Amino acid sequence: MVRSRGLREARSAVSAPVTFLIEARSDIDQAYQRYEGYREGLGQRFLDKLEDRMKHVCDFPEAYAIIDYGVRAAPLKKFPYIVYYRYENEHIFVIGVIYCYRDSHAWKRRL
């Protein structure tokens, strides 16, 4: 079951539109499944924190520092994950939602 589809590919008058790469959706689905395996409802809490962070990214896409290749890193609150994204032409492209303790350059292979 693909839970990441519940995340809005949001657009509003003040927010930038978002596109999640297939790999980013896979990251989200894997994290959801892992947390649900730990405790029922924890996967949904993860998705809620991810959605909160994405709302902030959409409203303030340049708030996070560029770390390399024009990619920005937005950490989640309460979960050890980082949202890696590019902001180009007033559009956000989510490259990955990666576990902090995984290879910190894993997102580079997706460019």
Backbone as JSON Lines, residues from 0, in Angstrom:
{"i":0,"aa":"M","n":[0.85,-1.18,0.0],"ca":[0.0,0.0,0.0],"c":[0.89,1.24,0.0]}
{"i":1,"aa":"V","n":[0.62,2.14,-0.86],"ca":[1.43,3.35,-1.0],"c":[0.83,4.46,-0.15]}
{"i":2,"aa":"R","n":[1.46,4.72,0.98],"ca":[0.95,5.73,1.91],"c":[1.34,7.13,1.5]}
{"i":3,"aa":"S","n":[2.44,7.27,0.76],"ca":[2.91,8.61,0.41],"c":[1.92,9.34,-0.49]}
{"i":4,"aa":"R","n":[1.01,8.64,-1.11],"ca":[0.02,9.33,-1.94],"c":[-0.89,10.2,-1.11]}
{"i":5,"aa":"G","n":[-0.96,9.93,0.2],"ca":[-1.76,10.76,1.09],"c":[-1.17,12.14,1.26]}
{"i":6,"aa":"L","n":[0.13,12.27,0.99],"ca":[0.76,13.59,1.07],"c":[0.3,14.4,-0.13]}
{"i":7,"aa":"R","n":[-0.09,15.59,0.15],"ca":[-0.62,16.44,-0.91],"c":[0.5,16.96,-1.79]}
{"i":8,"aa":"E","n":[0.32,16.89,-3.08],"ca":[1.25,17.54,-4.0],"c":[0.72,18.97,-4.09]}
{"i":9,"aa":"A","n":[0.86,19.65,-2.98],"ca":[0.13,20.87,-2.66],"c":[0.5,22.06,-3.52]}
{"i":10,"aa":"R","n":[-0.5,22.89,-3.66],"ca":[-0.31,24.19,-4.29],"c":[-1.38,25.11,-3.7]}
{"i":11,"aa":"S","n":[-0.96,26.27,-3.29],"ca":[-1.91,27.29,-2.86],"c":[-1.38,28.62,-3.37]}
{"i":12,"aa":"A","n":[-2.07,29.67,-3.02],"ca":[-1.68,30.98,-3.52],"c":[-0.27,31.37,-3.07]}
{"i":13,"aa":"V","n":[0.15,30.9,-1.91],"ca":[1.47,31.28,-1.4],"c":[2.45,30.12,-1.39]}
{"i":14,"aa":"S","n":[2.04,28.91,-1.7],"ca":[2.92,27.75,-1.64],"c":[3.4,27.33,-3.01]}
{"i":15,"aa":"A","n":[4.62,26.82,-3.04],"ca":[5.18,26.28,-4.27],"c":[4.63,24.88,-4.49]}
{"i":16,"aa":"P","n":[4.4,24.5,-5.74],"ca":[3.96,23.12,-6.02],"c":[5.09,22.13,-5.75]}
{"i":17,"aa":"V","n":[4.72,20.89,-5.43],"ca":[5.69,19.86,-5.05],"c":[5.51,18.62,-5.92]}
{"i":18,"aa":"T","n":[6.64,18.04,-6.3],"ca":[6.65,16.75,-6.96],"c":[7.61,15.84,-6.2]}
{"i":19,"aa":"F","n":[7.15,14.64,-5.84],"ca":[7.98,13.65,-5.18],"c":[8.51,12.69,-6.24]}
{"i":20,"aa":"L","n":[9.85,12.54,-6.31],"ca":[10.41,11.53,-7.19],"c":[9.97,10.14,-6.72]}
{"i":21,"aa":"I","n":[9.97,9.18,-7.61],"ca":[9.57,7.81,-7.26],"c":[10.4,7.29,-6.09]}
{"i":22,"aa":"E","n":[11.69,7.58,-6.09],"ca":[12.57,7.12,-5.01],"c":[12.17,7.74,-3.67]}
{"i":23,"aa":"A","n":[11.75,8.99,-3.7],"ca":[11.3,9.66,-2.46],"c":[10.03,9.01,-1.95]}
{"i":24,"aa":"R","n":[9.12,8.67,-2.84],"ca":[7.89,7.98,-2.43],"c":[8.23,6.64,-1.82]}
{"i":25,"aa":"S","n":[9.19,5.94,-2.4],"ca":[9.63,4.66,-1.86],"c":[10.23,4.84,-0.46]}
{"i":26,"aa":"D","n":[11.05,5.88,-0.28],"ca":[11.61,6.18,1.05],"c":[10.5,6.34,2.07]}
{"i":27,"aa":"I","n":[9.48,7.11,1.7],"ca":[8.36,7.39,2.61],"c":[7.6,6.11,2.93]}
{"i":28,"aa":"D","n":[7.32,5.32,1.92],"ca":[6.59,4.06,2.14],"c":[7.37,3.12,3.05]}
{"i":29,"aa":"Q","n":[8.68,3.02,2.83],"ca":[9.51,2.14,3.66],"c":[9.54,2.62,5.11]}
{"i":30,"aa":"A","n":[9.68,3.92,5.3],"ca":[9.69,4.46,6.67],"c":[8.35,4.23,7.34]}
{"i":31,"aa":"Y","n":[7.27,4.45,6.62],"ca":[5.93,4.22,7.17],"c":[5.79,2.77,7.64]}
{"i":32,"aa":"Q","n":[6.16,1.84,6.77],"ca":[6.06,0.42,7.11],"c":[6.93,0.06,8.31]}
{"i":33,"aa":"R","n":[8.14,0.6,8.36],"ca":[9.04,0.33,9.48],"c":[8.42,0.82,10.79]}
{"i":34,"aa":"Y","n":[7.92,2.05,10.8],"ca":[7.35,2.59,12.03],"c":[6.06,1.89,12.43]}
{"i":35,"aa":"E","n":[5.24,1.52,11.46],"ca":[4.03,0.76,11.79],"c":[4.39,-0.6,12.37]}
{"i":36,"aa":"G","n":[5.5,-1.17,11.92],"ca":[5.98,-2.44,12.46],"c":[6.41,-2.32,13.91]}
{"i":37,"aa":"Y","n":[6.92,-1.15,14.27],"ca":[7.31,-0.92,15.66],"c":[6.09,-0.77,16.56]}
{"i":38,"aa":"R","n":[5.13,0.04,16.1],"ca":[3.93,0.29,16.9],"c":[2.84,0.86,15.98]}
{"i":39,"aa":"E","n":[1.67,0.29,16.08],"ca":[0.55,0.77,15.26],"c":[0.3,2.25,15.53]}
{"i":40,"aa":"G","n":[0.17,3.0,14.46],"ca":[-0.07,4.45,14.57],"c":[1.19,5.28,14.46]}
{"i":41,"aa":"L","n":[2.36,4.65,14.7],"ca":[3.61,5.4,14.64],"c":[3.94,5.81,13.2]}
{"i":42,"aa":"G","n":[3.58,4.97,12.25],"ca":[3.78,5.31,10.84],"c":[2.97,6.54,10.46]}
{"i":43,"aa":"Q","n":[1.75,6.63,10.97],"ca":[0.92,7.8,10.69],"c":[1.52,9.05,11.33]}
{"i":44,"aa":"R","n":[2.07,8.91,12.52],"ca":[2.74,10.06,13.15],"c":[3.91,10.54,12.31]}
{"i":45,"aa":"F","n":[4.65,9.58,11.74],"ca":[5.75,9.93,10.83],"c":[5.22,10.73,9.64]}
{"i":46,"aa":"L","n":[4.13,10.23,9.02],"ca":[3.55,10.94,7.87],"c":[3.06,12.33,8.26]}
{"i":47,"aa":"D","n":[2.5,12.45,9.46],"ca":[2.04,13.77,9.93],"c":[3.19,14.75,10.06]}
{"i":48,"aa":"K","n":[4.31,14.29,10.62],"ca":[5.49,15.17,10.77],"c":[6.08,15.52,9.4]}
{"i":49,"aa":"L","n":[6.04,14.55,8.49],"ca":[6.52,14.82,7.14],"c":[5.63,15.85,6.46]}
{"i":50,"aa":"E","n":[4.34,15.71,6.62],"ca":[3.41,16.68,6.01],"c":[3.62,18.08,6.61]}
{"i":51,"aa":"D","n":[3.84,18.14,7.93],"ca":[4.12,19.44,8.56],"c":[5.37,20.08,7.96]}
{"i":52,"aa":"R","n":[6.42,19.26,7.8],"ca":[7.66,19.81,7.25],"c":[7.45,20.25,5.8]}
{"i":53,"aa":"M","n":[6.71,19.46,5.03],"ca":[6.47,19.82,3.64],"c":[5.65,21.1,3.51]}
{"i":54,"aa":"K","n":[4.71,21.31,4.41],"ca":[3.95,22.58,4.39],"c":[4.9,23.75,4.58]}
{"i":55,"aa":"H","n":[5.85,23.6,5.5],"ca":[6.82,24.66,5.76],"c":[7.73,24.85,4.54]}
{"i":56,"aa":"V","n":[8.18,23.75,3.95],"ca":[9.02,23.84,2.75],"c":[8.26,24.52,1.62]}
{"i":57,"aa":"C","n":[7.01,24.17,1.45],"ca":[6.2,24.79,0.38],"c":[6.02,26.28,0.59]}
{"i":58,"aa":"D","n":[5.8,26.67,1.83],"ca":[5.58,28.09,2.13],"c":[6.88,28.9,2.13]}
{"i":59,"aa":"F","n":[7.99,28.24,2.51],"ca":[9.29,28.92,2.61],"c":[10.38,28.04,1.98]}
{"i":60,"aa":"P","n":[10.34,27.83,0.68],"ca":[11.25,26.88,0.04],"c":[12.73,27.23,0.14]}
{"i":61,"aa":"E","n":[13.04,28.49,0.38],"ca":[14.44,28.87,0.48],"c":[14.91,28.99,1.93]}
{"i":62,"aa":"A","n":[14.11,28.52,2.86],"ca":[14.44,28.61,4.28],"c":[15.59,27.69,4.68]}
{"i":63,"aa":"Y","n":[15.8,26.62,3.94],"ca":[16.82,25.64,4.29],"c":[18.04,25.83,3.4]}
{"i":64,"aa":"A","n":[19.2,25.61,3.98],"ca":[20.46,25.85,3.28],"c":[20.67,24.88,2.13]}
{"i":65,"aa":"I","n":[21.31,25.38,1.09],"ca":[21.74,24.52,-0.01],"c":[22.97,23.77,0.5]}
{"i":66,"aa":"I","n":[22.92,22.43,0.37],"ca":[24.05,21.64,0.86],"c":[24.99,21.21,-0.26]}
{"i":67,"aa":"D","n":[24.46,21.03,-1.47],"ca":[25.27,20.62,-2.6],"c":[24.38,20.5,-3.83]}
{"i":68,"aa":"Y","n":[24.91,20.8,-4.98],"ca":[24.18,20.65,-6.26],"c":[22.81,21.33,-6.26]}
{"i":69,"aa":"G","n":[22.65,22.39,-5.5],"ca":[21.37,23.08,-5.44],"c":[20.33,22.36,-4.59]}
{"i":70,"aa":"V","n":[20.74,21.34,-3.88],"ca":[19.82,20.54,-3.05],"c":[19.81,21.11,-1.64]}
{"i":71,"aa":"R","n":[18.61,21.19,-1.08],"ca":[18.41,21.68,0.28],"c":[18.01,20.51,1.18]}
{"i":72,"aa":"A","n":[18.27,20.65,2.48],"ca":[17.97,19.59,3.45],"c":[17.09,20.14,4.55]}
{"i":73,"aa":"A","n":[15.91,19.53,4.72],"ca":[14.96,19.95,5.75],"c":[14.71,18.77,6.69]}
{"i":74,"aa":"P","n":[15.24,18.83,7.91],"ca":[15.05,17.72,8.85],"c":[13.63,17.67,9.4]}
{"i":75,"aa":"L","n":[13.15,16.44,9.65],"ca":[11.85,16.28,10.29],"c":[11.99,16.48,11.78]}
{"i":76,"aa":"K","n":[10.92,16.86,12.42],"ca":[10.88,16.95,13.88],"c":[10.46,15.59,14.43]}
{"i":77,"aa":"K","n":[11.13,15.14,15.48],"ca":[10.81,13.93,16.22],"c":[11.13,12.62,15.5]}
{"i":78,"aa":"F","n":[11.58,12.67,14.25],"ca":[11.96,11.48,13.51],"c":[13.3,11.75,12.83]}
{"i":79,"aa":"P","n":[14.21,10.77,12.83],"ca":[15.55,10.99,12.28],"c":[15.6,10.87,10.75]}
{"i":80,"aa":"Y","n":[14.86,11.73,10.08],"ca":[14.81,11.75,8.62],"c":[15.04,13.17,8.12]}
{"i":81,"aa":"I","n":[15.58,13.25,6.91],"ca":[15.82,14.53,6.26],"c":[15.15,14.51,4.89]}
{"i":82,"aa":"V","n":[14.45,15.58,4.58],"ca":[13.84,15.75,3.26],"c":[14.87,16.49,2.41]}
{"i":83,"aa":"Y","n":[15.31,15.85,1.33],"ca":[16.23,16.48,0.38],"c":[15.42,16.93,-0.82]}
{"i":84,"aa":"Y","n":[15.57,18.2,-1.18],"ca":[14.76,18.72,-2.28],"c":[15.5,19.81,-3.03]}
{"i":85,"aa":"R","n":[15.03,20.06,-4.23],"ca":[15.5,21.18,-5.05],"c":[14.34,22.14,-5.25]}
{"i":86,"aa":"Y","n":[14.66,23.4,-5.28],"ca":[13.67,24.43,-5.57],"c":[14.1,25.1,-6.86]}
{"i":87,"aa":"E","n":[13.38,24.81,-7.93],"ca":[13.72,25.33,-9.25],"c":[12.48,25.87,-9.93]}
{"i":88,"aa":"N","n":[12.6,27.05,-10.51],"ca":[11.49,27.64,-11.26],"c":[10.18,27.65,-10.46]}
{"i":89,"aa":"E","n":[10.3,28.01,-9.19],"ca":[9.14,28.1,-8.28],"c":[8.42,26.76,-8.11]}
{"i":90,"aa":"H","n":[9.17,25.65,-8.21],"ca":[8.63,24.31,-8.03],"c":[9.58,23.53,-7.14]}
{"i":91,"aa":"I","n":[9.04,22.69,-6.26],"ca":[9.84,21.87,-5.35],"c":[9.85,20.44,-5.86]}
{"i":92,"aa":"F","n":[11.06,19.88,-5.97],"ca":[11.24,18.49,-6.37],"c":[11.88,17.75,-5.2]}
{"i":93,"aa":"V","n":[11.12,16.84,-4.57],"ca":[11.64,16.08,-3.44],"c":[12.42,14.89,-4.0]}
{"i":94,"aa":"I","n":[13.71,14.87,-3.69],"ca":[14.62,13.85,-4.19],"c":[14.62,12.63,-3.28]}
{"i":95,"aa":"G","n":[14.52,12.87,-1.99],"ca":[14.54,11.76,-1.05],"c":[14.09,12.19,0.33]}
{"i":96,"aa":"V","n":[13.62,11.2,1.08],"ca":[13.31,11.37,2.5],"c":[14.12,10.27,3.17]}
{"i":97,"aa":"I","n":[15.3,10.65,3.64],"ca":[16.32,9.66,3.98],"c":[16.63,9.66,5.47]}
{"i":98,"aa":"Y","n":[16.76,8.46,5.99],"ca":[17.12,8.21,7.38],"c":[18.47,8.87,7.66]}
{"i":99,"aa":"C","n":[18.56,9.62,8.73],"ca":[19.76,10.41,9.04],"c":[21.03,9.58,9.16]}
{"i":100,"aa":"Y","n":[20.9,8.34,9.63],"ca":[22.09,7.53,9.89],"c":[22.48,6.67,8.7]}
{"i":101,"aa":"R","n":[21.76,6.8,7.6],"ca":[22.11,6.13,6.36],"c":[23.18,6.98,5.66]}
{"i":102,"aa":"D","n":[23.79,6.45,4.65],"ca":[24.78,7.18,3.87],"c":[24.23,8.57,3.56]}
{"i":103,"aa":"S","n":[24.89,9.58,4.07],"ca":[24.39,10.95,3.92],"c":[24.43,11.46,2.49]}
{"i":104,"aa":"H","n":[25.08,10.71,1.6],"ca":[25.15,11.12,0.21],"c":[24.27,10.26,-0.69]}
{"i":105,"aa":"A","n":[23.42,9.44,-0.1],"ca":[22.57,8.54,-0.88],"c":[21.7,9.31,-1.88]}
{"i":106,"aa":"W","n":[21.27,10.51,-1.52],"ca":[20.42,11.31,-2.4],"c":[21.14,11.73,-3.67]}
{"i":107,"aa":"K","n":[22.48,11.82,-3.63],"ca":[23.24,12.28,-4.8],"c":[23.12,11.31,-5.97]}
{"i":108,"aa":"R","n":[22.95,10.04,-5.67],"ca":[22.82,9.04,-6.74],"c":[21.51,9.2,-7.5]}
{"i":109,"aa":"R","n":[20.6,10.03,-6.98],"ca":[19.29,10.24,-7.61],"c":[19.26,11.44,-8.55]}
{"i":110,"aa":"L","n":[20.33,12.17,-8.59],"ca":[20.37,13.36,-9.45],"c":[20.66,13.0,-10.88]}
